Amino acid sequence: MAGKDEGIRSRGRRRLLTALGVAAIALAAAACSSTNLDQFSTSEPPPQQPAEPTPGPGPGTIGNGQIRVGLILPLSAQGNAGVAAQSMKNAAEMALAEFKQPNISLLVQDDGGTPQGAANAAQQAIAGGAEIIVGPLFAQSVTAVGQVARQRGIPVIAFSTDASVAARGVYLLSFLPESDVRRVVDYAVSRGKRSFAALLPDNAYGSVVEAAFQQEVARRGGRVLALEKYPVDPGRMSEAVRRVAQAANQVDAIFIPDDPATTSRVAEQLAAARVNLKRVQLLGTGLWGGDGAQLGSDKNLDGGWYPAPEAAGYRSFVQRYRARYNQEPVRTATLSYDAVALVAALVKTQGTQRFTDQVLTNSSGFAGIDGVFRFRPDGTNDRGLAVLRVAPGGPQVVSPAPKTFGSGT
């Protein structure tokens, strides 16, 4: 009897994985037809501030399918938050338009950019019959929505880049700094780098990447020989740079996770301190991707490595978005597109199990605009990122983004 039961369970697992493969294909098919708003930055910020999106209809319903999905965004928030929210709403609408016959309706709710507004929006979406919630954008709002949704057993796919707000049932589809660090450290170690130093910004982002960097280097059997934080004021970073420069002859790589302009200043000071930047490998995060032209023109950064999402899918998305709305999307618009496309794919393939933890945390993951991704049981995510090399003619791919997640990873 035990053998028979195991056989039934095994066939069930195979059927689930087959169905999830179909969902991933459906999501990829839909995909084919920064503004930093949270505590941390996205992996690949936009090269320029997009034009303010043309206002569409306010909170209401998009689509006429039977399965109801809450979409919570800070639509009435001021400044960049409101701009991003409208662009993400447009992208969600575009996902429905490009997905063949989606059986879902989006119940659009405005959280005003506040936790209380987000909690109210979640209550309204659930009262309207939402089986899953997409959004919100800000960390505190995600926490507020999660508290409301968890009481009703409703899963959440949110967009904050603060991994501390993730939890079982509250999944983050954002570009997490931890994923950037994991990818670039893995690649560096695979290329023989064993001894590391780091120069980090003394801010919230720097604290997050510091913890991730220490953890990932240790996990891969490397050593961190020097780690210093510099103040945001560029005129006061020289002391931190000097201390790292003293250890530079003993390290294989120096990690500088900051925006292109600041990274250039740090590299310039390292060169002035006689650090041989042709010998020591410079490493960054996705923040480097914000201005490839600036990085490529800096001889001190030539050859540096940094992680970034798959570029081809994003370029195609921008072209389709531009054709539909006659404007540029914010970089985070792909997140709402992928979330809605994923929900539509799961509705199409998974029946009544569509939004269970088992389905959402499938280890094979899903394919989206920015490449493959998967949710971890703790609510964080893994992304299939490429590694790029800074070069005068523009960034070059030195390690392509994976198309699938290998078994056991």
N, C-alpha and C positions, 0 to 999 in steps of 0.2 A: 504493500500500500504506500509506504514511504517513497519507493522508487516511482510509482505512478504519480504521486503528488508532485514530486520534483519535476517529472516530465511535463506536467501541466503548467507548472510555474515557468519552466524554461521556454515552453512554446509561447506563453503569455508575454514573457520578456522580449522574445524575438518579434512578436506581432507589434509590441509597443515601439521597439526600435525601428522596425520597418515603417510604421506610421509616422514616426518622428522624422525619418529621412524624407518622407513625402512632404511633411510640413516644412522642412528646411528648403527643399527644392521649390515648393510653392512660394516661400518667402523670397528666395533668390529671384524667382521669375517675376514677382511683383516689383522687386527692386530694379530689374532690368527694363520692363515696358516703359578771435572771439572775445566774441564777447565773453569774458569770464564773469558769470553771474552768481556763482556759488562761492563757497569758501576757497575752492581751489580752481585751477584752470583746466581747460579741456586739453586733450592730447594734441590736437592740431588746431590752433586758433585760426580765425579767418585772416587772410592777408590784409584786409581793410575793413573798416566799419561799413556794414551794408546799409543801403538806403532804407529808410523807414517803410515797412510794408504797408501797402494799401489796406485800409481797414476793411475787413470782411464783416459778415454778420456776427453779432455778439454771441454770448452764451445761448445755447439752444441745442438742436439735434442735427447731426450730420449723418446721412444715410437712413435707410428704412428697413434694416434687417431685424430679425427677431431677437438676436442676442444683444443685450445692452451693455455698453462699456462706458465707464466714466472717464472723461478727459479733463484733468484739472491743471490750469495754467494761470499765471498772474497777468491776465489780459488787461486789467485796468491799472496795473502798476505803472509808475512813472519811469521815464528814461529807458535805459537799455533793457530792463526787465520786461517792460511792456512790448518793446520792439521784438525781443526774442520770443515772447509768448505768442504774438500774432504770427510770426514766421513758423513757429512750431505747430500752431493750429493749422496753418496753410498746408504744411507738410503732412499732417495727419489726414486732412481732407484729400490730398493728392494720393496718399497710400490707398484710401478707399476707392478712388477713381481708377487707379491702375490695377487694383486687385480684381480678378475676374469674379463677379457676382458675390461679393462678401455679404454674409448673412449677419451683419452687425450694424448697430446704430451707436454713434458716439454721442453721449450726453455731455455737452461742453459746459464746464463750470469755471467761473472766475474766482480765484482765491485772493485777488487783490495784492498778492505778494506777502501775506501775513499768515502766521500759523493758525490764528483763529479763523481767518477766512478760509484756509485750507480745510480745517476740521468741518466747518459749515458746508463747504463744497462737497466733501466726502459724504456727509449725511444726506445731502440732497441727491447726490448720484445714486447712493444705495437705496434711498426711498423711491427713486425712479426705476429701480430694477437692475442696477448695474451688477454684473457678475464678476467684474474685474475693474480695477482703476488704473489708468495710465496717467503719469504725473504724480505729484507736482515737481517743481524745479528746484526749490531751495531746501536746504537741509532741515531747518526747523519745521518747515511745512510738511516735509516727508514724514517726520516724526509724528506730527499732529494727525496726518491722514492715516498713518499706520495704526495709531491707537484706535481710531474709529473703525477702520476696516477689519482689524484683527478681532474685534468683538463680534463681528458678523461672519467671520470666516472668508472674507473677501481678499484675494491677493492684490498686490500693488506692484506695478512696474514704474519706477520713478527715475528721475534724471539728476539727482544731486551727485556731485563728485566727492562728497564726504562719506567715506566708507563706514564711519561710526554710526550712521543712521540706518544702515542695512540690517536686516533681520530675516529670520525665516518668514516667508510670506510677504516680505517687503524687499523687492529685488531692484537693484540699480543697473540701469542700462547705459550709464554714463561712461566717459573715459576716466578711469581711476588712475591717480598717480602711481599707486602700487603696481599696476599692470605695466606701466612704462618702465619702472625700475626693474621689475622682474625680467622683462624682455632684454633690456640693454645689458644688464649684468650677465644673464645667461649667455648672450652672444659674446660678450667680452671674455668670459671664462672659456667658452668654446674655441676662442682664438688665442688661448694661451696666457691670458692676463690673470694673474694670481694675487698681486699686491696692489691695493687701491688707496687713494686719498680722495677727499671730497671737500669742496668749497660750496657752502649752502647759504641761501638767503635766510636771514634771521626773521622769519615770519611763519604763518600757519602752514603754508605750503612746504617750506623748508623743514618744518618739524615732521610732517607726514613722510616726506621722501627720505629724511634721515633714518627714521625707524625702518622703513622698507629697505633702504640700502644696506643698513647693518645686517638685517635679517637675511637678505638675498645673498650677500657676499658670504656670510657664514654658511648658509645652506649649500652653496656651491664649493665650499672648502677654501675660500679665499681669505685674505686678511685686510683689514682696514688699518693702515699704519698712521694716517693723519686725517683728522676731520675738524674743520673749522667753519664757524658761521660768521658771515659778514653783515653789517647793518645795511639797511635799504639805501642809505645815503652813500652814493658812489665815492664820495671823497673820503670815506672812513673805512674802506674795505682793505686798505693796504696792509694793516697789521695781520689780518687773517691770511691774506695771500702770502705774506712773508713767511709765516709759520709753516704753511703747506709747502712752500718752495724749498724750505730747509730739508724736507723729507723727500723731495721729488726724485733724487737719485736712487731711492730705494723702492719706488713704486712703478708699476706698469701702466697705470691709468689714473686719471683725475676726473672725478665726477663733478659737473657744474650744472645743476638743474635750475636754469633761470631763463628769462626771455632773451632774445637775440642781442639786444643792445647791452644789457648787463653782462651777459656771457662774454661779449667782445671786450668789455672793459676788464673783466677778470683775466681773460686770456692775455690781454695786453700787459697787465701788471705781472703775470707769471713770466712772460717773455722778458720783461724789463728786469726781473729777478734772476735772469739767466737760466730759467727752466727750459730744457731742450724739448720743445713741443713737437719736434719731428720724431723724437724717441718715445715720449710719453703719450699714450692714447687719451684723447679727450672724449668724455662721454656726457650726454645730456638726456633730457626727457623730451616729450612731445612739445614742450614750450619752444624748443628750437625751431619747430616747423612753422612758426608764425611769420617768418620773413626769410625764406630761403635765399633770396637775392642778397640780403644783408650778410648772412652767414657766409655765402660763397665768395663775397668780396673781401673777406677778412682772412688774410694769409695765416694768422695765428690759429684759426679754427679749421683750416683746410685738413680734411681727413678725419674730422670728428665724427663720432657715431651717435645717432639718436633714433628712438622708435617713433613710428607713425602708423596710422591706419592705412589700409589699401587705398590707393589714390584713384584708380580707374572708376570704381563705383561712385565715389563722391563727385568726380567730374561729370559723369553721366547724370547724376541726381541734379546737380546745379543747372545743367542745360535744360532738363525737363522742367525744373522749377521756374527757371527764368522764362521759358516759353509760356508757361501757364499763368504766371503772376506778373511778368514783366518787371522783375526786380531780383536782387540777390538774396538768397536765404542766409540766415545766421548759421554758423557752423553747427550748432546744436540741433538744427532742424532735422538732421538725419536720425536723431534719436527718436523723435516722435514718429517719424515715418516708419522706422524699423519696429517700434513697439506696436503700432497699429497693424502693420503688415503681419507681424508675428501673431497677434491676437486673431486676425482674420484666417491665417493659415491653420492655427490650432482649432478654431471653430470648424473649419472645413474638413479636418482630418481626425480629430480626437473625440468627437461625440461628447458624451456627458463627462468624460475625464479631462476635458480640454484645459482647464485651469488648475489642475491639481499640482501639488508640489512635485510629485513624481514626474509629471510631464514637463513642467517649467524648468526643473533642474536636470533634465536629461543630459548625460555627460557628453553626448555627441554634439550638442549645441545646435545652433541655427546659423543660417547665412543671411547677412544683411548688407546694407549700403556700404558700411565700413569694414566688411569682411566677416569672418565667423566670430561668434560670441556664444557664451553660455553662462547661465546663472549658477552660482555655487549655493549649496544649502544654507549658508549663512547670509545670503542676500547680496553678496558682492558678485563680481563677474570676472571671467577670463575673456580676453580678446586676442584674436589672431593679428598681431602687429608685425609690420616689416621693420627692418633696421636700415636706415639711410646713412650715407656718407656725405659729408659736406664737401662740395667741389665747386670750383670757379664757374662752371657752366650750369650749375644747379645741382640739387641733391641726386645722388645715385643710390639705387637699391643694392645693398651688399648681402642682405638676407631677406628673401621674399616673405611676405605674410603667408602663414600656413592656410591651406584651403580647408583643412579638417583638423579636429583635435584627435591626436593619436590615442589609442587605447591605453588606459592606465595613467593618463596624464591629468 
